Amino acid sequence: MRTILITLGTALLLAGAASAEERQARIEVSGLWCPSCSYIVGEAFQKSASVEIVEFEGHESGESGVYTITFDDALTNIDEIVAQPSTYGYSAVLLEDATQS
């Protein structure tokens, strides 16, 4: 019986790890009006678990930019990440979720 429980527990653990995936997304943020804004938005994104900012491409006007991020979908979801900048008054739109089916 103990062997069955250990085997079952290991299978469940591996199944959970197999379903987790590092994902990459591109999010456009508008409302950037000062040099500190891109930093503040980056901090907002990183309030979601596992978010790493890979790249920031500021638009020529300086009023918006695109963040390329990675995150572990077992720890957070893209909707939560996209919502983070709004808590600081910025607008964010998901442009691309590279691992989305």
Secondary structure, DSSP 4 states (H G I P E B T S, - for coil): -HHHHHHHHHHHHHHHHHH--EEEEEEEEE---STTHHHHHHHHHTTSTT-EEEEEEE-TTSSEEEEEEEEETTT--HHHHHHGGGGGT-EEEEEEETT--
